[in-house]
Structures are given as C-alpha cells and as structure tokens.
C-alpha cells in the first residue's frame, strides 16, 4: 500500500470531491501536488451552470483550492489528446448505432495515464482522484478495486479498466466517506463546498444534450432512414440513427395501438427497429475488449453480478469467458441492454473487470 509521507499527485477539477480529496491527503501527511487537465473548453453552456467541469472558471477554482491548501498546482493541456481518443470515438459509436460511455475510456486512456506520467516526472509515488471507490490488497498481495463504502455514490464502474498495476499507485480518499463528510472536509479548509464541477453528465457536452452536440458538429449524423417494426414493416422515418438508443420510447414520432420501444439499431440499413416492451433486449449480452482488474478472469465460467450502465444495481449473472470477450446471462431480465455501454462485473464489492457490450438479446 502507499505509505504516508509519500508524494501524491491529485487530479483537481475544481469541484468539491477532488478538492476535498486533496485536503484529506494534506491532513494525512502526504506531500501533495495538484494537477488540472484542460480537456475541453466551451463556456457557452446551456443554462445556469456554464460548461461545468470544462469551463475556464473551474480551472481557476482548482488553482484557488491549491493556493488555499498551499500545494503545488499545474495545468496540463490535453485537448488534442482528449479529442482524438475520446470525443471522436464517442461520435463514431453513435454513428454506428451504439451508445457509448466516454467517461470509462477517459479514465483508462487519458486521465490516469497522464496522472501517472506527471507523478513520474515529479518523482511522486502515488496518484489520487476524488472518485468514490476503494482499493485493497487481495490474499495474493495484489491490488484490486472495490466499490465505495457508501454505494449511493459509488464510481467504481468508470474505473474498472485501470488494472492492478495502475491501482497499486492509486489513492481514493473519498472511498470510505459519505458525501456530507467530503463537503465538511472542504469547508473546514476554506474550500468551496457546493456542487460546482460535480455533474455526472458528460463533461464535453457542457450542460447540453449529446443530440445537440452531434448535430452541431457532425451533420452526417442527421442522415434519415426508415423506422421499422420487428417484422420489417415500415412505420415511418427518423432523422438520424445517432439520435436513438435501445429502450427509448419518447420522441419516436410514431403512432401505434400499443407502446413501442427502440429494440435495435441497424446502421447497415440506417434503420431504427421498434417493438413491444418485452422485445427490448434484456436476457444476455456479449462483451468485447475485456479488461480484468487482476489481469485475467476468475475462471472460464463463473457467477457474478453485472452493472450494465453507470449507477444501476448490479444484477446476478453467469459469465462464460472466450478468447476475445465474454457472454453474460442474467438470472432475470435487465432493462435495455445496449451495445456501446460497458458491462462491469462484480463479486460483492470487488470489481472483477468488464468489457464493451457488443451484442444483446
């Protein structure tokens, strides 16, 4: 485990969670440096909270928090890297009829690798963030990832791709704490204790919808196509496959004698497929591009619980592992299994790993 007195580089967004994490580490005797990533900058916003985590104001708030704590602080421009590795793939997934979660990929490909790079440059042994998650040593002495003690704030879902080597250098000071404790820590140090920068929405959407973001910057997403029923009969037209997702009921523009839901998206035909509620995928999924926290799965076939989108209840399942992924079979129907999302596997509080949902049924 990382020992007290070690130098730690903390990701500081300007929000209460990361500021309180930095304050807690200072209190515990670590030598702390803060780093803020400028990954997206769009101050237009769409309401009362302009651009949240991607605003210049939040970068300034992070710098102010570092001054209050009397710690070193640097700002790193990652906009080009973020756009190439996160934003462009995000759009491509929607154009393929999939629904991505860019926060998972950002942590794996951008945020934590850069934190480790900065830590190495500064000679720091550890990195930290304000995420609500925990790490521990297993019986074999390897680091593993656990859910937060208070699961209502748990963020382990977006961290499953880190792996045990990177986890061995991670500290999550908020992992054992209630939100109110985190806020009190911030206020006790003279830091902002409100919700600024804490939104769980996708940061580069800057308070707007993904539909507005895609249509504004990627007009090819607005190619129309047919709306079909599961028998192939045409029910109408849609204005872009990227603007639909599995399980969607509202905004379909179709009149029918019974409620209809999006049950599939077929980019080869540019088609949106509608069906009844019981036809929405919810029995099984196949996940590709797997990442196992300990480097390998716990077995070729095993029981677990799966979380199929962020901030949902893990559902009991049976996992069958293959060379390039795994199939997950649920004990009861799970609502709207969706290609592009991540299926993250748990055993109790322990995170086993996961992958990107590739096909569903």
Secondary structure, 3 states (H helix, E strand, C coil): CCCCCCEEEEECCCCHHHHHHHHHHHHCCCEEEEEEEECCCCCCCCCCCCCHHHCHHHHHHHHHHHHHHCCEEEEEECHHHHHHHHHHHHHHHHHCCCCCCHHHHHHHHHHHHHHHHHHHHHCCCEEECCCCEEEEECCCCCEEEEECCCHHHCCHHHHCCCHHHHHCCEECCCCCCCHHHHHHHHHHCCCCCCCCCCCCCCHHHCCCCHHHHHHHHCHHHHCCEEEEECCCCEEEEECCHHHCCCCCCCCCCCCCCCCCEEEEEECCCCEEEEECHHHCCCCEEEEEEEEECCCCCCCCEEEEEEECCCCCCCEEEEEEEECCEEEEEECCCCCCCCCCCEEEEEECCEEEEEEEEEEEC
